[in-house]
Amino acid sequence: MAHRTEGPQGQREPGASRSGPRFELERIELPPKLEIRGHAHPAAHLVLVLRGGFEERLPGGRRQALGAGHIRLSPAAESHDLRFAPIASDLLVVDIPEDPGIPLRSTTLKCDAYVNWITRAMGSGDGLPPDRELRVEGILLELLARISGNAREPRLAGTPAWLIAMRGKLESQLGLARGIAPLAREAGIHPVYAARAFRRAFGCSPSEFQRRERLARAVWALRSPSDRDRSLASIALEHGFSDQSHFTREVSRRFGLPPGVLRRRCGREARAGSRGGPQVSGIQDASAGPT
């Protein structure tokens, strides 16, 4: 069930619900200058301010203002009053799993990067396909790890065997929408810590690693003479894409060309004896953050 925002009388605000594999998310738009008193949530949750903002008044008289790019972690049942900005506000509310593995203290931070990454990963459609669910899950796990700080994290002496094994499973299961959470549980590691350790060790999130590996293998197939007569749809499915449209979006985003055009260009270069063409190895190094 998706998370719903409720006022003191239990009224529900409209929003477009989206569920990830571990988190419940809801995008909420609120009118200008709305005031809500005695507001509380039964579960701990994150609020990401995408546009607009609000002033929060906590018991004891403490106040703080949150604008676009702010992220707020609120413990369960924490009561506060809210006064929203003079412009319409756009929020993303994320219910936190029952065992997040971090202290759930009231925390506010300004972090445009995480807000932008999650907004991009969610996209603008009505639902989240499995690959996007995994990206959102990974970003949220990393965000919780950042909020928790380093106090509870052991230092890594080299790359531990469980992390190498986790990367191997992600690499061998490119078509499975598993994400890091079940793999972390199999290894006896908390998903929040596993997400942060993976990025430290390999320079990208687990979902980004899978996306790059899937794309690299598929593009090599486009370049291979032995796969020249295969359909784009069969290449897409073999390498873990949900369908040909998914494959086309990913290739176009990386190379600026759809797969069919890229394949023809590679064929022309091969016939001309060129050693150029798309640098597939470059996919492994292209990272601007969790996506």
Residue pairs with C-beta under 8 A, 6 or more apart in sequence:
1 24
2 15
2 17
2 18
2 19
2 24
2 25
2 26
3 17
3 24
3 25
3 26
3 41
3 43
3 45
3 93
3 94
3 95
4 12
4 13
4 15
4 26
5 12
5 13
5 15
5 26
5 28
5 41
5 93
6 12
6 13
6 39
6 41
7 13
7 36
7 39
8 36
8 37
8 38
8 39
13 28
13 30
14 28
14 29
15 26
15 27
15 28
15 29
15 93
16 26
16 27
16 126
17 24
17 25
17 26
18 25
18 26
18 27
18 122
18 127
18 128
19 25
19 128
19 133
20 128
20 133
20 136
20 137
20 140
21 133
21 134
21 137
21 177
21 179
21 181
22 97
22 137
22 140
22 141
22 179
22 181
22 191
23 94
23 95
23 96
23 97
23 136
23 137
23 140
24 94
24 95
25 92
25 93
25 94
25 95
25 122
25 136
26 92
26 93
27 50
27 90
27 91
27 92
27 122
28 90
28 91
28 92
28 93
29 88
29 89
29 90
29 91
30 52
30 84
30 88
30 89
30 90
30 91
31 84
31 88
32 52
32 84
32 85
32 86
32 87
32 88
32 89
33 83
33 84
33 85
33 86
34 82
34 83
34 84
34 89
35 81
35 82
35 83
35 84
36 81
36 82
37 81
38 79
38 81
39 79
39 80
39 81
39 82
40 77
40 78
40 79
40 80
41 74
41 76
41 77
41 78
42 76
42 77
43 76
43 95
43 96
43 98
44 73
44 74
44 75
44 76
44 95
44 96
44 100
44 104
45 73
45 74
45 93
45 94
45 95
45 96
46 71
46 72
46 73
46 74
46 93
46 94
46 96
46 140
46 143
47 66
47 71
47 72
47 74
47 91
47 92
47 93
47 94
48 70
48 71
48 91
48 92
48 94
48 114
48 115
48 118
49 66
49 67
49 68
49 69
49 70
49 71
49 72
49 89
49 90
49 91
49 115
50 68
50 90
50 91
50 92
50 115
50 119
51 68
51 87
51 88
51 89
51 90
52 67
52 68
52 84
52 85
52 87
52 88
52 89
52 90
52 91
53 65
53 66
53 67
53 68
53 70
53 84
53 85
53 89
54 65
54 66
54 82
54 83
54 84
54 85
54 89
55 63
55 64
55 65
55 66
55 82
55 83
56 63
56 64
56 65
56 66
56 72
56 80
56 81
56 82
57 63
57 80
57 81
57 82
57 83
58 64
58 78
58 80
58 106
59 79
59 80
64 108
66 72
66 108
67 85
68 112
68 115
69 110
69 111
69 112
69 115
70 108
70 109
70 110
70 111
71 108
71 109
71 110
71 111
71 114
71 115
71 143
71 147
72 107
72 108
73 96
73 104
73 105
73 106
73 107
73 108
73 147
74 80
74 106
75 104
75 105
75 106
76 104
78 106
92 118
92 119
92 122
94 140
96 104
96 144
100 144
100 192
101 144
101 148
101 152
101 190
101 191
101 192
101 193
102 144
102 145
102 147
102 148
102 152
102 192
103 148
107 147
109 147
111 143
111 146
113 289
114 139
114 142
114 143
114 146
117 139
117 289
117 290
117 291
118 136
118 139
118 140
120 291
121 132
121 135
121 136
121 139
121 290
121 291
122 128
122 132
122 136
123 132
128 136
129 242
129 246
130 177
130 242
131 177
131 207
131 211
131 242
131 246
133 177
133 179
134 177
134 178
134 179
134 206
134 207
134 210
135 205
135 207
135 208
135 211
135 290
135 291
137 179
137 180
137 181
137 207
138 179
138 180
138 195
138 205
138 206
138 207
138 208
138 290
139 205
139 290
141 180
141 181
141 191
141 192
141 194
141 195
141 196
142 195
142 196
142 199
142 205
142 290
144 192
145 153
145 192
145 193
145 195
145 196
146 196
148 192
152 193
153 193
153 196
153 197
156 163
156 197
156 200
156 201
159 201
160 197
162 187
162 188
162 189
163 194
163 197
163 198
163 201
165 187
166 180
166 183
166 184
166 187
166 194
166 198
166 206
167 198
167 202
167 209
169 183
170 178
170 180
170 183
170 206
170 209
170 210
170 213
171 209
171 210
171 213
174 210
174 213
174 214
174 217
174 239
174 240
175 237
175 239
175 240
176 240
179 206
179 207
180 191
180 194
180 195
180 198
180 206
180 207
181 191
183 194
183 206
184 190
184 191
184 193
184 194
184 195
185 191
187 194
189 197
195 205
195 206
198 204
198 205
198 206
198 209
199 205
199 290
202 209
203 287
204 212
204 287
204 290
205 290
207 290
208 287
208 290
208 291
210 240
211 250
211 291
212 283
212 284
212 286
214 239
214 240
214 241
214 250
215 250
215 251
215 254
215 283
216 280
216 281
216 283
216 284
217 239
218 235
218 236
218 238
218 239
218 241
218 247
218 251
218 259
219 251
219 255
219 262
219 278
219 280
219 283
220 280
221 227
221 230
221 235
221 238
221 239
222 235
222 259
222 262
222 263
222 266
223 263
223 266
223 270
223 277
223 278
223 280
225 270
227 235
228 263
228 267
232 244
232 247
232 248
232 259
232 260
232 263
233 243
233 244
235 247
235 259
236 243
236 244
236 246
236 247
237 243
239 247
241 247
241 250
247 259
248 258
248 259
251 257
251 258
251 259
251 262
252 258
254 283
254 286
255 262
255 278
257 265
262 278
265 277
266 277
266 278
269 276
269 277
270 277
